[in-house]
Amino acid sequence: MREFLSVVFGFPTFIYSLLLAVMLVYWIAAIVGLVDFGESSIDLDIAQHADASADDLGAIAGYVVAFGLSGVPFSIVVTLLVVIGWTLSTLAGIWLLAWVPTLALQVVAGLVVLAACFALSIVIAARLVRPLRGAFVTQYARQNSDLIGQPCTITTGVVDEREGHAEVAQRGAGILIQVWAPSPNPLRRGSRALIVDYDAARRRYLVQPMEGEP
């Protein structure tokens, strides 16, 4: 037990332990009703609580989609990343870092373990998120076509025939979707667009600029 606690509160696992404690407090608050789970994604609401620009938030959304972590509330994604990273870092601390002789080498090895655990947690979380997407699509929209006619916010720098992503709000939670539009078009990160069609074969939505948007 002493060895386990020394790893949990030692470098680099203590970083994940701190994040794990934060997520535990969050989920306790969600269970008792202090936090609305439907609004649990970090989404664009973070702009109301932090000095984050729209470009930074769009970049975060783009990374979430690129790594295959979209389709579920962001709180679930963060929880998976933290739990997986904590588990991997703890195991690495017990099985690997315990054999590193000097403090300097332990710091270097800890940084390597921290980076490796973060990378592996993304891969594993993406696999775990995949089967969960259907449940949240069912919750927020009975089927993909239900999003047609709804507004969305572009989260990528450009939208054309090949690439594009957007966030659509559903009952307070943001869902990241793949979108496209004929080019040229004025759609940029932060632009408001209207969903007009769904391509089932490519699993993406056709969007067009909202009236009144520059």
C-alpha positions as CSV (number, residue, x, y, z in Angstrom):
1,M,0.0,0.0,0.0
2,R,2.8,2.4,0.9
3,E,4.4,1.8,-2.6
4,F,1.1,2.4,-4.3
5,L,0.5,5.7,-2.4
6,S,4.0,6.9,-3.2
7,V,3.4,6.3,-6.9
8,V,-0.1,7.9,-6.8
9,F,1.2,11.0,-5.1
10,G,4.6,11.0,-6.9
11,F,5.7,12.4,-10.2
12,P,4.2,12.2,-12.8
13,T,1.1,10.4,-11.5
14,F,0.2,13.1,-9.0
15,I,-0.9,15.3,-12.0
16,Y,-3.5,12.7,-13.0
17,S,-4.4,12.2,-9.4
18,L,-5.2,15.9,-9.1
19,L,-7.3,15.8,-12.2
20,L,-9.0,12.6,-11.0
21,A,-10.0,14.3,-7.8
22,V,-11.5,17.2,-9.8
23,M,-13.5,14.9,-12.0
24,L,-14.7,13.0,-8.9
25,V,-16.0,16.2,-7.4
26,Y,-17.7,17.1,-10.6
27,W,-19.5,13.8,-10.9
28,I,-20.6,13.9,-7.3
29,A,-22.0,17.4,-8.0
30,A,-23.7,16.0,-11.1
31,I,-25.3,13.1,-9.1
32,V,-26.7,15.4,-6.4
33,G,-28.0,17.8,-9.0
34,L,-25.6,20.7,-8.5
35,V,-24.5,20.3,-12.1
36,D,-26.7,19.6,-15.1
37,F,-25.1,16.6,-16.9
38,G,-26.7,17.8,-20.2
39,E,-24.6,20.9,-19.9
40,S,-21.5,19.1,-18.8
41,S,-19.4,19.5,-22.0
42,I,-16.8,22.2,-21.9
43,D,-18.0,23.4,-25.4
44,L,-18.3,27.1,-26.0
45,D,-19.7,27.8,-22.6
46,I,-16.2,28.0,-21.3
47,A,-15.9,31.4,-22.8
48,Q,-18.3,32.6,-20.1
49,H,-15.9,31.5,-17.4
50,A,-12.4,31.8,-18.8
51,D,-10.3,34.1,-20.9
52,A,-10.5,31.8,-23.9
53,S,-10.9,33.2,-27.4
54,A,-13.2,31.7,-30.1
55,D,-10.1,30.6,-32.0
56,D,-8.8,28.7,-29.0
57,L,-12.2,27.0,-28.5
58,G,-12.5,26.2,-32.2
59,A,-9.0,24.6,-32.1
60,I,-10.0,22.5,-29.1
61,A,-13.1,21.3,-30.9
62,G,-11.1,20.5,-34.0
63,Y,-8.7,18.4,-32.0
64,V,-11.5,16.6,-30.3
65,V,-13.0,15.6,-33.7
66,A,-9.6,14.8,-35.3
67,F,-8.7,12.4,-32.5
68,G,-12.1,10.7,-32.8
69,L,-13.4,11.9,-29.4
70,S,-16.5,13.6,-30.7
71,G,-20.2,12.6,-30.5
72,V,-20.5,12.5,-26.7
73,P,-20.5,15.2,-24.0
74,F,-17.0,16.6,-23.4
75,S,-17.1,15.8,-19.7
76,I,-17.2,12.1,-20.6
77,V,-14.2,12.5,-22.9
78,V,-12.2,14.3,-20.2
79,T,-13.2,11.7,-17.6
80,L,-12.1,8.8,-19.8
81,L,-8.8,10.6,-20.6
82,V,-8.1,11.2,-16.9
83,V,-9.0,7.7,-15.7
84,I,-7.1,6.0,-18.5
85,G,-4.1,8.3,-18.1
86,W,-4.1,7.8,-14.3
87,T,-4.2,4.0,-14.6
88,L,-1.4,3.9,-17.2
89,S,0.7,6.3,-15.2
90,T,0.2,4.4,-12.0
91,L,1.2,1.1,-13.6
92,A,4.2,2.7,-15.2
93,G,5.2,4.1,-11.9
94,I,5.0,0.7,-10.2
95,W,6.6,-1.4,-13.0
96,L,9.0,1.0,-14.7
97,L,9.9,4.2,-12.7
98,A,10.6,2.3,-9.6
99,W,13.7,0.9,-11.3
100,V,15.1,4.3,-12.4
101,P,18.2,5.0,-10.1
102,T,18.7,8.7,-9.9
103,L,16.4,11.7,-9.4
104,A,17.5,13.3,-12.6
105,L,16.7,10.2,-14.6
106,Q,13.4,9.8,-12.7
107,V,12.3,13.3,-13.8
108,V,13.2,12.6,-17.4
109,A,11.6,9.2,-17.3
110,G,8.5,10.7,-15.7
111,L,8.1,13.3,-18.5
112,V,8.4,10.5,-21.0
113,V,5.8,8.4,-19.1
114,L,3.5,11.5,-18.9
115,A,3.6,12.1,-22.6
116,A,3.2,8.4,-23.4
117,C,0.2,8.0,-21.1
118,F,-1.5,11.0,-22.6
119,A,-1.0,9.7,-26.1
120,L,-2.2,6.2,-25.2
121,S,-5.2,7.6,-23.3
122,I,-6.3,9.4,-26.5
123,V,-6.1,6.2,-28.5
124,I,-7.9,4.1,-25.9
125,A,-10.6,6.8,-25.2
126,A,-11.3,7.1,-28.9
127,R,-12.0,3.3,-29.0
128,L,-14.3,3.5,-25.9
129,V,-16.2,6.6,-27.2
130,R,-17.1,4.9,-30.5
131,P,-19.8,2.6,-29.1
132,L,-21.2,5.4,-26.9
133,R,-22.0,7.8,-29.8
134,G,-25.2,6.1,-30.7
135,A,-26.7,6.5,-27.3
136,F,-26.1,10.3,-27.3
137,V,-27.3,10.8,-30.8
138,T,-30.5,9.0,-29.7
139,Q,-30.7,11.2,-26.7
140,Y,-30.2,14.6,-28.4
141,A,-31.7,13.8,-31.8
142,R,-33.8,10.8,-32.6
143,Q,-31.9,10.4,-35.9
144,N,-29.3,12.3,-37.9
145,S,-31.9,13.9,-40.1
146,D,-33.4,15.6,-37.0
147,L,-30.5,18.1,-37.1
148,I,-31.6,19.4,-40.5
149,G,-32.8,22.9,-40.2
150,Q,-30.9,23.6,-37.0
151,P,-28.1,26.2,-36.7
152,C,-24.5,25.3,-35.9
153,T,-21.2,27.0,-35.2
154,I,-18.2,26.3,-37.5
155,T,-15.2,25.0,-35.5
156,T,-12.7,24.7,-38.3
157,G,-10.8,27.4,-40.3
158,V,-12.5,26.6,-43.5
159,V,-15.4,24.5,-44.8
160,D,-15.4,23.0,-48.3
161,E,-16.2,19.8,-50.2
162,R,-13.4,17.9,-48.4
163,E,-13.4,19.1,-44.8
164,G,-15.3,21.0,-42.1
165,H,-16.6,20.5,-38.6
166,A,-19.2,22.3,-36.6
167,E,-20.8,22.3,-33.2
168,V,-24.6,22.1,-32.8
169,A,-26.3,22.7,-29.4
170,Q,-28.7,20.0,-28.3
171,R,-30.4,20.5,-24.9
172,G,-27.4,22.5,-23.6
173,A,-24.7,20.0,-24.7
174,G,-22.6,20.6,-27.8
175,I,-22.3,17.9,-30.4
176,L,-19.5,18.1,-32.9
177,I,-20.5,17.0,-36.4
178,Q,-18.7,16.8,-39.7
179,V,-20.0,19.3,-42.3
180,W,-19.3,20.4,-45.8
181,A,-20.3,23.2,-48.2
182,P,-19.7,24.1,-51.8
183,S,-16.7,26.4,-52.2
184,P,-16.2,29.3,-52.4
185,N,-18.1,30.3,-49.3
186,P,-17.7,32.7,-46.4
187,L,-17.8,30.1,-43.7
188,R,-14.9,30.3,-41.2
189,R,-14.2,29.4,-37.6
190,G,-17.0,31.0,-35.4
191,S,-19.4,31.5,-38.3
192,R,-23.0,30.6,-37.8
193,A,-24.4,28.2,-40.4
194,L,-27.7,26.3,-41.1
195,I,-27.8,22.5,-41.6
196,V,-29.7,21.8,-44.8
197,D,-29.1,18.2,-45.6
198,Y,-27.5,14.9,-44.4
199,D,-25.2,12.7,-46.4
200,A,-25.7,9.2,-44.9
201,A,-23.0,7.6,-47.1
202,R,-20.3,10.0,-45.8
203,R,-21.9,10.8,-42.5
204,R,-21.7,14.5,-42.9
205,Y,-24.0,17.5,-43.1
206,L,-24.5,20.1,-45.8
207,V,-24.5,23.6,-44.3
208,Q,-25.0,27.1,-45.7
209,P,-24.3,30.5,-44.2
210,M,-27.0,31.9,-42.0
211,E,-28.8,34.9,-43.3
212,G,-27.3,38.1,-42.0
213,E,-23.9,36.5,-41.4
214,P,-20.9,38.3,-43.0
